[in-house]
Amino acid sequence: MSWFKRENTELEASSEKRVRTEGLWVKCDGCRQVIWKKDLDQNWNVCPKCERHFRIDARTRLALLLDNGEKDDSFTVEDENLASTDPLKFVDVRAYSDRLRHTQSTTGLKDAVVNAEGVMNGRPIIISAMEYSFIGGSMGAVVGETITRAIERATEKRKPLIIVSASGGARMMEGVVSLMQMAKISAALARLDEARVPYISVLTDPTTGGVTASYAMLGDLNIAEPGALIGFAGPRVIEQTIRQKLPEGFQRSEFLLEHGMLDAVVPRKELKSYIARALDFMTL
């Protein structure tokens, strides 16, 4: 074999080796350790070394919380035919309509929330799980309508409601149409409360903006995952406005628990059993 061919063969082998290992390791932003991706997946995307909670998608969230949730036939997905339009014909660096089509293609979802009916520890429940990878989990008209339908279904069927929030807030591309959803969902939750049907709000990283200012903080029980960013405006905006340095850990779930804004901070692996016990108590 010539020197040129030998060099090319070695380069190809090296390139193939890099391709095969690509995506198999993840670096934790908490402890800065490199983690075997398979170990992370098996641990519900929680770092096995420092317990940092990575973000997970809506389908994984359903698998975590519902009995046999990893099987698609174990729960019923509702309202999946709803899709956003472009009421303002909004354009920033790209047209909103193009952004919607691209995100729908990459996520396989029509919008940033999944409604499902399933069973948790043998108890029928209704759950809405937000999808952060869909335009930052932002709340537009479809997210508002989808969550409102879940609330109304829970009211009618008298099934406990769980909403898992993961959102950057209201969707600016829909303007006031998006902001209207805050009042719409809150009014539906008031009717749910009058019907004395339990509502548990689960706040994950991040839960901010109009979502925090409405349904995310209106649960009969408000719980969060460890280290979740929770607040209205971002820390940088607040610091620039008040011209003061914010306390360490400001707007993280542990800080909010300490200051009475949350009822509990629950590790992901304990979340299902914690909610199930809470519902046992709330439905006595």
N, C-alpha and C positions, 0 to 999 in steps of 0.2 A: 504493500500500500504506500502510495506517495505521501510526502509530508503534507501537501495541500489537502488530500482526501482525509488523512488521519486527523488533521486539525478540524476539518468540517464535521467529521464524525463525532469528535469530542464535543464540539460546540452544540451539535444537535442533541446529543445525549444530555448535556448540561441543561439545554433549553427545555427538553422534555421533563427532566427532573424538577425544574422550577415550576412548570405547568402543573405537574401532578401534586405538588405540595401547596399550590396557591389556594388560599381560602381555608386551609386546614388548621391554621393557628389564628388566635385573636389576642390583641394586646389590651389588657384591662386599663381603663383610664383612672381607676382608683389606686391599685397597688403597682401598676406599671409592669406587671408580670405577664408573660406570654402563656396563653392557655390553649390547650388542645380543644378545638372546636367541638368535637364530639362530647368531651367532658362537660363543656358549657351547656350544650343542648340537653344533656341528660339531667342537668341540675337546674332546669327551667330558666336558663340564661341568667343565672346568678353566679358570680365569680366564686369558685370553690376556695379561694385563698383569702379574699378580703370581704366577701359577701356583697360586693357592689351589684346592684340590680340593673342589668342591661334592659333596654326597651324590647318589648315583644309585640307582635302584631295581634290583630283582633282574633284571628282564628286560633292562634296559640293560647290566647286568653280564654276562649271558650273551652278549649281542651283542658286547660288548667282547672277551671271552676265547675264544669259540668261532669256528671257521671258518664264515664265512657266517652268523654268529649272529643277524644282523638278520632272517633268514628263519626263520619258525616251523618249517618242515619240515626245517631243517638239524640239528635236535637233537630228542631225545625227552624229554618231561617225564614224570617218574615220581612216583608216590605222591600225585598231586594230589587224590585222593578223600578224604584224611584231613582231618577237621575237628574242632576243639576242642569239648568239652562244658563244662559248668559244674559240676565235681564238688563244689565247696563252696557252690554257690548264693550266690556272692559279690556283695555290693553295696557300693559306696562312694558317689560322687556319682551313679552310675547303676548299674544291674544289669550284671554282666559279660556275661550272655547278650545284652543289648541292644547292648553295646559290640562284641561279636563280630559280630553281624549287620550293624551299621553299617560296621565296618571291612571285612568281607568284601564288602559292596556297593561301597564306595569304591575298594578296591584290586583287586577282581576275583580275589582269592586266598582260599583256605580258611584259610591261616595264614601265619606270618612266614618261610617258607623255600620255595625252589623247588629241587627235585632234577631234574637233567637228565643225559642221556648224549649226548655229542657228540664232536667232533673238534677238537683244538688243534694247529695246524701239522702236520696229517696223523696225529696220534697220538690214538687213542680214549681218552677220559677220562670220569670221573664227577665231577660238580660239584654242590655245594649252595651256593646263593646266598641270603643272608638279606635280608629286606625290612623296612627300618627303619620304614617308614610304617605297618606293621601292629603297632599297640600297641607302638611303640618297638622293634620287632624282638625283643621279649621271648621267652624260652624257656619254653614250657609243655610239656605232655605231647605235643602233636602235633609241635612243633618237634623235641623229643628223639627221638620215634619216627621222624620223617622223616629226620633226619640219621643215626640209627642204621641205617636201611634202606640209605641211600647207602653207608655204611661196609661193611655186610655184602655189598652188591652188588659193591663194589670188591674185597673180599676174595675172593668167589666167582669173579668174572670176571677177576681179576688186572689190573684197570685202575687207573692212578693216580687218586688222589682229591684234589680241591681243595675246600676249604670257605672261602667268603668270608663273614666275620663282619661284622655291623653290628647291634649290639644294646645295649639298656640293661641286659641281664642276665636273671635268672630272673623269670618272670611271677608277681607276688605274688598275683594272683587265684586261682592254683591251689596256693598254699601248698607243702607238702612234696612234692606230686606233681611240681611244677616242679623242686624241688631234686634229686629223685631222678634227673633226666635227666643231671645232671653225671656221676654214677657210671656210669650206663647207657652213655652215649656214650664215656666214657673206657675202659670195659671193652671195648667194640667196637673202639676204636682200638688197644688192646693186642693184640687178635687180628689186626688188620690189620698191625701191626708184626711179629708173629711170622710172618706169611705173607710178609714182606719186600716189601710193596706200598707204593710211595711215597705219602706224604701231605704236601701243601703247604697251609699255613694262611695265608690272606690276611686281614689285619686292617685294617678301614677305619673311618672316623669315624662313630659311636663304637663301640668294643668294650669293654664294661665288665661288671662284676658276675660272675655265675656262668658266663657264656660265656668271659670271660677266664680265670677260675679253673679251667676245664676244657679243652674241645677247642681253643679258639683258640690256646692256648700249647703244644699237644702235637704240633705238626707236625714232620716231619723237617726242614722248612725253614719258619721263621716270618718272613713278610715283611709290610710295611705300606705304605700310601700316605702321602705326605708330610702332616704336620700332623694326623694322626689322633689322636683322644683314645683312649687305651688304658690301662686300669687296672681295679682292683677297686672300691673305694669312690671316690666323687667327691672332687676336690681340696678342696672346701669342707668336706666331712665330715672329711677327714683333718686339715686345719688346725684345725678346732674340737676335734678329739680330742687332738692332740699339742700344741696351743697354740703352734705355730711357723709362720712364714712359709715356704711351700714354694719351692724353686728355680724360676727362670724356665724356662718350658717344661715343667714337671713333667707327666708322663703324656702328653706328646706323642711321636709315633713317633721323632723325631730324638733326644730325650732317652733313650728306651728303648734305641735302637740304641747310643748312646754308653756306656750302662751295662750292655750285654751281654744285654738282654732280648729283642732281635730280631736276626735274621741280616742283614736288609737293609731299606732304605726305597727303594721303587721308584716313580717317577712313573707315573701311570695309563697314559699312552700307551706306556710301555715294558713294562708289566706282562705282557702276553701273551708277548712275545718272551723276557722274562726267565724266566718259568715254563717255557716250552718248552725253553730251554737247560738249565735246572736238571733237568728230567725226562730230557733226553738224557744228562746226567751220572749221574743216579741210577739209570738203567736199563741202564747199560753191562754 
